[in-house]
Amino acid sequence: MTDAPGTYALLLQNEERQEIEVGALGEMIVRPGVYVYVGSAFGPGGLRARVGRHARGDGALHWHVDYLRAATALEAVWYTRDPERRECTWASVLRSLPGASVPVDGFGASDCTCPAHLVRVAEWPSWDRFRDHLHARVDTHSAVCRAPGAPLS
C-alpha cells in the first residue's frame, strides 16, 4: 500500500443475515454474500492511512462503511494511485456486473449523485474483468493494483 492519494475497493464477506444501523441511513439488512465498497483517500497518509483504518476496523463510526465493516470480514483490497477521484466510475462498473445490486440507496455516496458506492454481488468479482472494464471506460485510468495479503492488518 502507498501514502499516495487514490481510489480503493474493499471486498467484504458476510456469512449470516444481520440487521445493522448505518448512521443517518438507518437500518440495513446485511445478507450473506459479497459486498464491494468503493471509496477514496485524499487526506493525510493517503491510501495506506484510509485503507489501514478500514482494515483495522477501529476508530469512531464516521463513514457508512465503518458500520458495515463492523459486521463483515475484509477479504481483499483493490486500489489505484491516482490524483483524480475515480470512485463514481468504479462504483458504476461494479453496479454493471451480472447479479450486482445496491443494498442501500445512498450508501457511501453522500457527496455525489451515484445511487451508492456499495454493491452486493452474487459471486466474487473478477479483478481482471473489473480492471478491463475500467480501462475501457477511462483510457487514461492509472493501473489498478491488489493489496498483497488479505485481509490487511
ZATORMI-818117 format. One record per residue (C-alpha): chain; residue number from 0; z negated, y negated, x. Coordinates in steps of 0.1 Angstrom, whole numbers. Each point is the difference from the previous one (the first is absolute). Layout:
ZATORMI-818117
['A' NUM [Z Y X]]
...
***
This chain:
ZATORMI-818117
['A' 0 [0 0 0]]
['A' 1 [5 -36 11]]
['A' 2 [-15 -34 -3]]
['A' 3 [33 -14 -11]]
['A' 4 [6 -11 -36]]
['A' 5 [19 22 -23]]
['A' 6 [3 21 -32]]
['A' 7 [-17 34 -5]]
['A' 8 [-2 28 -25]]
['A' 9 [-31 21 -5]]
['A' 10 [7 35 -13]]
['A' 11 [-30 11 -20]]
['A' 12 [-9 34 -15]]
['A' 13 [-21 6 -30]]
['A' 14 [-13 35 -9]]
['A' 15 [-16 -5 -34]]
['A' 16 [2 -23 -30]]
['A' 17 [-22 -31 3]]
['A' 18 [-7 -32 -18]]
['A' 19 [-6 -30 23]]
['A' 20 [-5 -37 -5]]
['A' 21 [25 -21 19]]
['A' 22 [-14 -35 0]]
['A' 23 [16 -23 -26]]
['A' 24 [27 26 -8]]
['A' 25 [-27 20 -17]]
['A' 26 [-1 38 -4]]
['A' 27 [26 22 17]]
['A' 28 [5 37 -6]]
['A' 29 [7 17 34]]
['A' 30 [17 32 -7]]
['A' 31 [5 28 26]]
['A' 32 [29 -7 23]]
['A' 33 [14 -23 26]]
['A' 34 [-3 -38 -1]]
['A' 35 [18 -25 23]]
['A' 36 [-14 -35 4]]
['A' 37 [20 -27 18]]
['A' 38 [-16 -30 16]]
['A' 39 [5 -25 27]]
['A' 40 [-21 -10 30]]
['A' 41 [6 -36 12]]
['A' 42 [-36 -10 8]]
['A' 43 [-20 3 32]]
['A' 44 [4 34 16]]
['A' 45 [32 8 -18]]
['A' 46 [8 35 -11]]
['A' 47 [-28 16 21]]
['A' 48 [-27 -20 -17]]
['A' 49 [12 3 -35]]
['A' 50 [10 37 1]]
['A' 51 [-31 8 19]]
['A' 52 [-21 -16 -27]]
['A' 53 [18 20 -27]]
['A' 54 [-3 32 21]]
['A' 55 [-38 -4 5]]
['A' 56 [-4 -10 -37]]
['A' 57 [-28 -24 10]]
['A' 58 [-7 -35 -9]]
['A' 59 [-3 -18 -34]]
['A' 60 [24 10 -28]]
['A' 61 [24 -28 4]]
['A' 62 [35 12 -6]]
['A' 63 [12 23 -28]]
['A' 64 [6 28 25]]
['A' 65 [-36 -1 11]]
['A' 66 [-10 14 -33]]
['A' 67 [26 28 1]]
['A' 68 [-8 8 37]]
['A' 69 [-36 8 -11]]
['A' 70 [14 27 -22]]
['A' 71 [28 15 21]]
['A' 72 [7 14 34]]
['A' 73 [23 -18 24]]
['A' 74 [26 25 13]]
['A' 75 [26 -22 18]]
['A' 76 [10 -35 8]]
['A' 77 [35 -14 4]]
['A' 78 [5 -35 14]]
['A' 79 [23 -25 15]]
['A' 80 [-6 -28 25]]
['A' 81 [18 -28 -17]]
['A' 82 [-7 -38 -3]]
['A' 83 [16 1 -35]]
['A' 84 [-19 12 -31]]
['A' 85 [16 32 -11]]
['A' 86 [-25 15 -25]]
['A' 87 [21 -9 -31]]
['A' 88 [30 18 14]]
['A' 89 [-21 30 11]]
['A' 90 [-16 2 -35]]
['A' 91 [34 -2 -16]]
['A' 92 [14 28 21]]
['A' 93 [-30 22 -8]]
['A' 94 [2 -8 -38]]
['A' 95 [37 13 2]]
['A' 96 [-10 34 12]]
['A' 97 [5 29 -24]]
['A' 98 [-32 6 -20]]
['A' 99 [-16 -32 11]]
['A' 100 [-22 -20 -24]]
['A' 101 [-21 -31 0]]
['A' 102 [-35 11 -9]]
['A' 103 [-14 -35 -7]]
['A' 104 [21 -31 -6]]
['A' 105 [-7 -27 26]]
['A' 106 [-19 22 25]]
['A' 107 [3 -17 34]]
['A' 108 [25 -25 -13]]
['A' 109 [-21 -30 -11]]
['A' 110 [20 -24 23]]
['A' 111 [35 10 -10]]
['A' 112 [21 11 -31]]
['A' 113 [2 37 8]]
['A' 114 [-12 25 -26]]
['A' 115 [-24 14 26]]
['A' 116 [-4 8 37]]
['A' 117 [-15 34 -9]]
['A' 118 [22 30 -9]]
['A' 119 [-9 35 -11]]
['A' 120 [25 26 11]]
['A' 121 [5 36 -11]]
['A' 122 [1 13 36]]
['A' 123 [-3 -13 35]]
['A' 124 [27 -25 7]]
['A' 125 [24 6 28]]
['A' 126 [-5 -25 29]]
['A' 127 [36 4 10]]
['A' 128 [13 -6 -35]]
['A' 129 [-23 -30 -4]]
['A' 130 [10 -15 33]]
['A' 131 [37 5 -7]]
['A' 132 [-3 -17 -34]]
['A' 133 [-18 -30 16]]
['A' 134 [27 -4 26]]
['A' 135 [27 3 -26]]
['A' 136 [-15 -28 -20]]
['A' 137 [-9 -23 29]]
['A' 138 [22 6 30]]
['A' 139 [-22 -23 22]]
['A' 140 [-32 20 -8]]
['A' 141 [-21 8 30]]
['A' 142 [-7 36 10]]
['A' 143 [-23 19 -23]]
['A' 144 [-27 20 18]]
['A' 145 [-25 27 -9]]
['A' 146 [-35 -4 13]]
['A' 147 [-10 29 23]]
['A' 148 [-25 23 -15]]
['A' 149 [-12 0 -36]]
['A' 150 [-23 -11 -13]]
['A' 151 [-7 -29 23]]
['A' 152 [-36 -7 10]]
***
